[in-house]
Amino acid sequence: MTRIATAIVERQFPEGDQFLFITAREGTGLDVAFVDPDAEVTGAPPPAPDGELTLARIALDPEGTEAEAVCLRAELAGLAERSRAWNAAKADALEEARDPAFWESDARHRVLGLIEYLDRLGAATATAERLAARLGSRREDPSRELVRLLATRLHVLEAALAGLDAREASDATVTVRPGHSDDPEACERFVRDLEAMYVGWADGRGMRARRDGANGETVLEVSGLGAYTLLKGESGLHVLEIPQGESRRFDRVTALVEVVATGSSPDGDRGEPAIVRRYRHEPSPLVRDASGMRTGRIDRVLAGDFDLLTG
């Protein structure tokens, strides 16, 4: 309780409608922060202008037009070139693995992991190229499902390549913890909704999500190309707004999401958690997030398409 006592002694009290957010961390005690539930979510660049074709927008709402097919072919050409640029690194890794002393070296797990990941990257690129060839083999406009599938594959491939460039881990561990609420049952439901959102996201991106957790929190081990790169922005506070009867005020249910590279330890001193996304079912559906996105399509967000709605 030392951190809480220190906050009291230093008169770090919540102001206005702020609430005290306490997180228990193994080995480091408690993190204490005051969070303003009315603060706007900020920190990411604005979404693309209306009407501009992007991989995310095509994957979210494909129309099956030739314009979409042209966009996807152009995106694929650039991503395939970036993917093949890693062939030299893979060849170097394979050469290193041929050294008789390799299997006793400390670097063997990293090198073998890189070889395996680049194999998967190459297979994903080849699959995308086969899908693109099917787009070009049709005389009429391509089917919406084929366009959606290719756009989604390219969206993941783009993230995987960005993660490789940044030397990020591929897999992610997502922990969802209940936060502040005067209604524990509503908080529990919100945690389950977020768990289902991330599982649905993993299914839709061709990834695996293994569930774990106890004491009301959920832990998901997510593995797949670009998993950590696509999920890392989810770390922070998620806020569900529930209307108070006929008034214009809202009760708030919160959950803290923490995303770390699988196998690494959480950062023990990250300060006050930022608000990542706000959710509202009533009186009219609304979702707001740090990209500047505002949408009434809360069903699509909670189904796992949150990463597409910001694109």
C-alpha positions as CSV (number, residue, x, y, z in Angstrom):
1,M,0.0,0.0,0.0
2,T,3.1,2.3,0.0
3,R,2.3,3.9,-3.4
4,I,-1.3,4.7,-2.3
5,A,-0.1,6.1,1.0
6,T,2.5,8.3,-0.8
7,A,-0.2,9.6,-3.2
8,I,-2.3,10.6,-0.2
9,V,0.6,12.2,1.7
10,E,1.6,14.2,-1.3
11,R,-2.1,15.3,-1.7
12,Q,-2.3,13.7,-5.2
13,F,-6.1,13.4,-5.0
14,P,-8.4,12.9,-7.9
15,E,-9.9,16.2,-9.3
16,G,-13.4,16.5,-10.4
17,D,-14.6,13.3,-12.0
18,Q,-11.2,11.7,-12.1
19,F,-10.8,8.2,-10.7
20,L,-8.0,6.4,-9.1
21,F,-6.6,3.6,-11.2
22,I,-4.5,1.0,-9.4
23,T,-2.6,-1.9,-11.2
24,A,-0.9,-4.7,-9.4
25,R,2.4,-5.8,-11.0
26,E,4.4,-8.8,-10.0
27,G,7.6,-7.8,-8.4
28,T,7.1,-4.1,-8.6
29,G,4.1,-3.6,-6.3
30,L,1.3,-1.2,-7.3
31,D,1.0,1.4,-10.0
32,V,-1.2,4.3,-9.0
33,A,-2.6,6.8,-11.5
34,F,-5.5,9.3,-11.8
35,V,-7.3,9.2,-15.1
36,D,-9.8,11.8,-16.4
37,P,-12.7,9.9,-17.9
38,D,-13.7,12.9,-20.0
39,A,-10.3,13.3,-21.6
40,E,-10.3,13.0,-25.4
41,V,-8.4,10.1,-26.9
42,T,-5.3,11.6,-28.7
43,G,-1.9,10.7,-30.0
44,A,-2.4,9.2,-33.5
45,P,-2.5,10.9,-36.9
46,P,-5.9,11.5,-38.5
47,P,-7.4,8.8,-40.7
48,A,-7.2,8.9,-44.5
49,P,-9.4,11.4,-46.3
50,D,-12.9,10.3,-47.3
51,G,-13.0,8.4,-50.6
52,E,-9.3,7.5,-50.6
53,L,-8.7,3.8,-51.1
54,T,-6.6,2.1,-48.5
55,L,-6.0,-1.5,-47.6
56,A,-8.0,-1.1,-44.4
57,R,-11.0,0.5,-46.1
58,I,-11.1,-2.1,-48.9
59,A,-10.9,-4.9,-46.4
60,L,-13.6,-3.4,-44.3
61,D,-16.1,-2.6,-47.1
62,P,-15.2,-4.0,-50.4
63,E,-17.3,-3.1,-53.4
64,G,-15.6,-5.5,-55.9
65,T,-14.6,-2.8,-58.4
66,E,-11.7,-2.7,-60.8
67,A,-10.4,0.4,-59.0
68,E,-10.0,-1.7,-55.8
69,A,-8.3,-4.4,-57.8
70,V,-5.8,-1.9,-59.3
71,C,-5.1,-0.5,-55.8
72,L,-4.5,-4.0,-54.4
73,R,-2.2,-4.9,-57.3
74,A,-0.1,-1.8,-56.7
75,E,0.1,-2.4,-53.0
76,L,1.1,-6.0,-53.6
77,A,3.9,-5.1,-55.9
78,G,5.5,-2.9,-53.3
79,L,5.0,-5.3,-50.5
80,A,6.3,-8.3,-52.5
81,E,9.5,-6.2,-53.3
82,R,10.0,-5.5,-49.6
83,S,9.4,-9.1,-48.7
84,R,12.0,-10.4,-51.2
85,A,14.5,-7.9,-49.9
86,W,14.7,-10.1,-46.8
87,N,15.9,-13.1,-48.9
88,A,19.5,-12.1,-48.4
89,A,19.0,-12.0,-44.6
90,K,17.4,-15.4,-44.7
91,A,20.3,-16.8,-46.8
92,D,22.8,-15.4,-44.2
93,A,20.9,-17.0,-41.4
94,L,20.8,-20.3,-43.2
95,E,24.6,-20.1,-43.8
96,E,25.1,-19.3,-40.1
97,A,23.0,-22.4,-39.1
98,R,25.4,-24.6,-41.2
99,D,28.3,-23.8,-38.9
100,P,29.0,-26.9,-36.6
101,A,29.3,-24.6,-33.6
102,F,25.9,-23.0,-34.3
103,W,23.9,-25.4,-32.2
104,E,26.0,-24.5,-29.1
105,S,25.7,-20.8,-29.6
106,D,23.5,-18.4,-27.7
107,A,22.2,-17.0,-30.9
108,R,20.7,-20.2,-32.3
109,H,17.1,-19.5,-31.1
110,R,17.1,-16.0,-32.5
111,V,18.5,-17.2,-35.9
112,L,16.2,-20.2,-36.2
113,G,13.2,-18.0,-35.2
114,L,14.1,-15.5,-38.0
115,I,14.4,-18.3,-40.6
116,E,11.0,-19.7,-39.6
117,Y,9.4,-16.2,-39.6
118,L,10.9,-15.4,-43.0
119,D,9.6,-18.7,-44.4
120,R,6.1,-17.7,-43.2
121,L,6.5,-14.3,-44.7
122,G,7.5,-15.8,-48.1
123,A,4.5,-18.2,-48.0
124,A,2.1,-15.3,-47.1
125,T,3.5,-13.2,-50.0
126,A,3.1,-16.2,-52.4
127,T,-0.5,-16.7,-51.3
128,A,-1.2,-13.0,-51.8
129,E,0.2,-13.2,-55.3
130,R,-2.0,-16.2,-56.1
131,L,-5.1,-14.3,-54.9
132,A,-4.1,-11.3,-57.1
133,A,-3.7,-13.6,-60.1
134,R,-7.3,-14.7,-59.6
135,L,-8.4,-11.0,-59.6
136,G,-6.7,-10.6,-63.0
137,S,-8.2,-13.8,-64.5
138,R,-11.8,-12.5,-64.4
139,R,-13.4,-10.6,-67.2
140,E,-16.0,-9.0,-65.0
141,D,-15.4,-7.0,-61.8
142,P,-13.8,-9.2,-59.1
143,S,-16.0,-10.7,-56.3
144,R,-16.2,-8.7,-53.1
145,E,-15.1,-11.7,-51.1
146,L,-11.9,-12.1,-53.1
147,V,-11.2,-8.4,-52.8
148,R,-11.8,-8.5,-49.0
149,L,-9.6,-11.5,-48.6
150,L,-6.7,-10.1,-50.5
151,A,-6.9,-6.7,-48.9
152,T,-6.9,-8.3,-45.4
153,R,-3.9,-10.5,-46.3
154,L,-2.0,-7.4,-47.6
155,H,-3.0,-5.4,-44.4
156,V,-1.4,-8.2,-42.3
157,L,1.6,-8.5,-44.6
158,E,2.2,-4.7,-44.4
159,A,2.3,-4.9,-40.6
160,A,4.6,-7.9,-40.6
161,L,7.1,-6.1,-42.8
162,A,6.9,-3.0,-40.7
163,G,7.6,-5.1,-37.6
164,L,10.6,-6.7,-39.3
165,D,12.0,-3.3,-40.2
166,A,11.5,-2.1,-36.6
167,R,13.0,-5.4,-35.3
168,E,9.8,-6.0,-33.3
169,A,8.7,-9.3,-32.0
170,S,6.0,-11.1,-34.0
171,D,3.7,-12.5,-31.3
172,A,1.9,-10.7,-28.7
173,T,0.5,-11.3,-25.2
174,V,-2.7,-9.3,-24.6
175,T,-3.9,-8.9,-21.0
176,V,-7.4,-7.4,-20.3
177,R,-8.0,-6.3,-16.7
178,P,-11.2,-5.0,-15.1
179,G,-10.8,-1.3,-14.2
180,H,-13.0,1.3,-12.5
181,S,-16.7,0.7,-12.1
182,D,-19.5,1.0,-9.6
183,D,-21.0,-2.0,-11.3
184,P,-18.7,-5.1,-11.1
185,E,-21.1,-7.2,-13.3
186,A,-21.0,-4.6,-16.1
187,C,-17.2,-4.4,-15.8
188,E,-17.0,-8.2,-16.1
189,R,-19.2,-8.2,-19.2
190,F,-17.0,-5.4,-20.7
191,V,-13.8,-7.5,-20.1
192,R,-15.5,-10.5,-21.8
193,D,-16.6,-8.3,-24.8
194,L,-13.0,-7.1,-25.2
195,E,-11.7,-10.6,-25.0
196,A,-14.2,-11.7,-27.7
197,M,-13.1,-8.6,-29.8
198,Y,-9.5,-9.7,-29.8
199,V,-10.3,-13.3,-30.5
200,G,-12.5,-12.3,-33.4
201,W,-9.7,-10.0,-34.6
202,A,-7.2,-12.9,-34.5
203,D,-9.6,-15.2,-36.4
204,G,-10.1,-12.6,-39.1
205,R,-6.4,-12.0,-39.6
206,G,-5.5,-15.7,-39.8
207,M,-3.8,-15.8,-36.4
208,R,-4.0,-18.1,-33.3
209,A,-5.2,-16.9,-30.0
210,R,-4.8,-19.1,-26.9
211,R,-6.8,-18.0,-23.9
212,D,-5.7,-18.0,-20.2
213,G,-6.1,-15.8,-17.2
214,A,-7.7,-15.8,-13.7
215,N,-9.2,-13.5,-11.1
216,G,-11.3,-11.7,-13.6
217,E,-8.6,-10.9,-16.0
218,T,-8.1,-12.3,-19.5
219,V,-4.7,-13.3,-21.1
220,L,-4.5,-14.0,-24.8
221,E,-1.3,-15.4,-26.4
222,V,-1.7,-14.2,-30.0
223,S,0.7,-15.7,-32.7
224,G,0.9,-14.8,-36.3
225,L,2.6,-12.5,-38.8
226,G,2.6,-8.9,-37.5
227,A,0.5,-9.7,-34.4
228,Y,2.5,-7.5,-32.0
229,T,2.8,-4.6,-34.6
230,L,-1.0,-4.6,-35.2
231,L,-1.9,-4.9,-31.5
232,K,0.6,-2.8,-29.6
233,G,-1.6,0.4,-30.0
234,E,-4.3,-1.3,-28.0
235,S,-2.4,-0.8,-24.8
236,G,-4.2,1.6,-22.4
237,L,-7.6,2.3,-21.0
238,H,-10.8,1.3,-22.8
239,V,-13.9,3.0,-21.6
240,L,-17.5,1.9,-21.9
241,E,-20.1,4.7,-21.5
242,I,-23.5,3.7,-20.1
243,P,-26.3,6.3,-20.1
244,Q,-27.8,7.3,-16.7
245,G,-31.5,7.0,-17.4
246,E,-33.0,9.9,-19.4
247,S,-30.2,12.3,-18.4
248,R,-27.3,13.3,-20.6
249,R,-24.8,11.9,-18.2
250,F,-23.0,8.6,-18.4
251,D,-21.6,6.0,-16.0
252,R,-18.3,4.6,-17.1
253,V,-16.9,1.1,-17.0
254,T,-13.2,0.7,-17.7
255,A,-10.8,-2.0,-18.6
256,L,-7.0,-1.8,-18.9
257,V,-5.5,-3.6,-21.9
258,E,-1.8,-4.3,-21.9
259,V,0.0,-5.6,-25.0
260,V,3.6,-6.9,-24.8
261,A,5.8,-8.9,-27.1
262,T,5.4,-12.5,-26.1
263,G,8.2,-13.6,-23.8
264,S,9.0,-10.1,-22.6
265,S,8.1,-8.4,-19.3
266,P,5.7,-5.5,-19.0
267,D,7.2,-2.0,-18.6
268,G,6.9,-1.3,-14.8
269,D,6.9,2.5,-15.1
270,R,4.8,3.7,-18.0
271,G,2.9,6.4,-16.0
272,E,-0.7,7.2,-16.4
273,P,-2.6,5.0,-18.9
274,A,-3.9,6.8,-21.9
275,I,-7.4,6.3,-23.2
276,V,-7.3,4.2,-26.3
277,R,-11.0,3.9,-27.2
278,R,-14.4,4.8,-26.0
279,Y,-17.5,2.6,-26.6
280,R,-21.2,3.6,-26.4
281,H,-24.2,1.4,-27.3
282,E,-26.9,3.9,-26.3
283,P,-28.6,6.2,-26.9
284,S,-26.9,5.8,-30.3
285,P,-23.9,3.6,-31.1
286,L,-20.6,5.5,-31.0
287,V,-16.9,4.5,-30.9
288,R,-14.1,7.0,-30.7
289,D,-10.4,6.3,-30.7
290,A,-6.9,7.8,-30.8
291,S,-6.8,8.0,-34.6
292,G,-9.6,10.5,-34.6
293,M,-12.0,7.9,-35.8
294,R,-15.6,8.3,-34.8
295,T,-18.1,5.6,-36.0
296,G,-21.4,4.2,-35.1
297,R,-20.3,0.7,-36.2
298,I,-19.7,-0.6,-32.8
299,D,-20.7,-4.0,-33.9
300,R,-17.8,-4.1,-36.4
301,V,-15.4,-2.8,-33.8
302,L,-16.4,-5.4,-31.2
303,A,-16.3,-8.1,-33.9
304,G,-12.6,-7.4,-34.3
305,D,-12.4,-4.9,-37.1
306,F,-11.0,-2.1,-34.9
307,D,-7.7,-1.9,-36.9
308,L,-9.6,-1.5,-40.2
309,L,-11.8,1.4,-39.0
310,T,-8.7,3.5,-38.3
311,G,-7.2,3.0,-41.8
